[in-house]
Amino acid sequence: MRLDDLDYNLPPELIARTPAQQRDAAKLLVYDRATRAVSHRAVSDLPTLLNAGDLLVFNDTRVLPARFEAIRIQTGGRVEGLFLETRDDVHWLVMLGSGGRLQAGEHLALSDDDEIELIQKQPDGSWSARKLSERDTQTLLDRVGVMPLPPYIRKARGQSDRAFDTLDRERYQTVYAKSAGAVAAPTAGLHFTESLLQQLADAGIQQAHLTLHVGLGTFAPVRVDRLEDHDMHTERFTVPAATLAALKQARQEGRRIIPVGTTSVRALESLPDVIDDSADYTASTKLMIQPGFEFRWTDALMTNFHLPCSTLLALVSALTGLDELKRCYDIAVANQYRFFSYGDAMLIV
């Protein structure tokens, strides 16, 4: 697939800068693959759009307030940082942006009494660092960090991250977020409320969870002409034994499996054909999904509207067909849907 096949025209005013006033009040474009029919609903209509027995699979990763500002202790220069991961709560991996050239051994002040020491620059441009603070990583990031909103939202807002951080800490997080470790939200899940989840359960719609910590690579731009030449990022995921058992039973009984979000799809489609539900399944995935892919654990999908020329758009087009997905996106643009992370949603059935 050529990258320009995944391009489409999007008026910039349709990029959502803030979330919908209520999570489940977002618009929902419903596309039926069998009839190619498109209808316009709201996320709050899901209990009437899905069938009793359907299995929804959610990614329960929790987004860290991973974006921070630091001061170079030696020079006083300002540094913009993004925490990526930690191995042992001491050694960090971070992305850093600075007006000057950073050096191994430098100390960066995150606050009056919290520092990190730079150890080594990695081939991908990130830095390994050592946390010099008695606070654990979660506590420290809660103190100094802000939520890592995608660059296009930050640019569109034209204001500092901290001006929106109270809003973002609540709304750039799913209500069922559990396991901290993501630096980007599984955005399709942002539309669900506790009330909606209960309504779905009351309608006989089953719910299960997995964990895939969404990394920076999810939004990495594709810089090659052919999608097949793109070096897909690696992400770790865990599917609990209870979810494996639910998947296995749904398949045996012919019920639909409906991932919520592309990260849930990647985790599910990275599972083996034969499921052993005696223990949790943990693995890494570099799975690239594009047209021609044969889905094994995905019968329908709820997802947001994705950036042009992205691997996420390729994934969704593998389910709908590229021409039909572009038609749906044209319809969404014509009907003033809001796009990207804080935008509206699409249900493919």
Phi, psi and omega in degrees: 000134177277145183299321183290349173294338184262014180270151173204163183269125180230117175299131185301335181290348178271358174285120183288123179268333180223161180287166173300155183302320173239140184307308187272008175274356180299150175293152178226113174274122182255123180242125179262115183293331183287317185256347186064020179280145177240133175226161185243118181227193174238156179302327180296346179277356186308319181302334179266347181268335180262168183255146172304133182099342175301147179247110174272135180241118184253148172266114186265021176301151179247130182281132176274149170285075198272347181271133183217163172245145181222164178241131175288116187297324183287324187245342185082002180291152181269144181229134172262132184229156174224114175292134181252312182192165174224144179271319190220021182071004176241313182269121183253158166241126186223153167260137184228142174233129185216151176288340178240173182278122179282152183233144173301139181097344179294149174252135176245129179271123176269335177202188180298332184225025176227130181224161165233150176251128179284134182254302184203140175279135184268161181303331181273004178097349177283169179239137165276141184215162177245127179283123179250073183203146177282345180284142175289165187302314181300314181296318181295314180294323175301327184279318189249345189263169171232164182294140187275070179298145178302149183304325183293330176287316180299319180293317182294327180290321180069019178228167182294153178302322186292337178297334182246004193294325178298314176298313185293325180297330177273314193264341174268045182203133176287155180289343180254012180303136187227306189259110185289140177161352182272150173246012171206150184275148167282091202291334178298331180284347182294343184278350186270140173247165176300321180296316180295319178300322179291320177298321177296316178297318180296333179275005178083017180266118186283149181229139178218163185229152168222173180230119169229115181284109185291125182255176181299330183296338179304326184252011181296131180293146176275122186248018179239160183285329180248133182300327181298338181271357180286133177277099184293140181289159179255136176225141176272145177214157176227129174248112182299156181302322180296323177289320177301318179295321179294319178298314181299316181292320179299319179295317181296328184262002177071026178267154184285140172253124186234098175294145173257101179098154182292332179292323176295322178299312183299320179293312182297317183284355174267358177287156175290164179295322181255120185267131170256108185264022179279347181204163175299150177249119179237133181200178173249150178226140170238028189296126172257123180246125180212172181310135185105345180291139178260108180286137178249330186236016182230114178255334178208173186205137167252130185207161173275181176269130193255163181297147173300152174057038181243157176294333178292321177295321177298319180300311183294323180293338176293337180269323186260337195092140187296315182297319180291323178295318178297322177297317178298319180293322176298320178295319179297318178297314181297332181259016172060038172293154178263137191252157171078204197304316179265014187268196182279184188231170181225136176244119180253119185238000000 
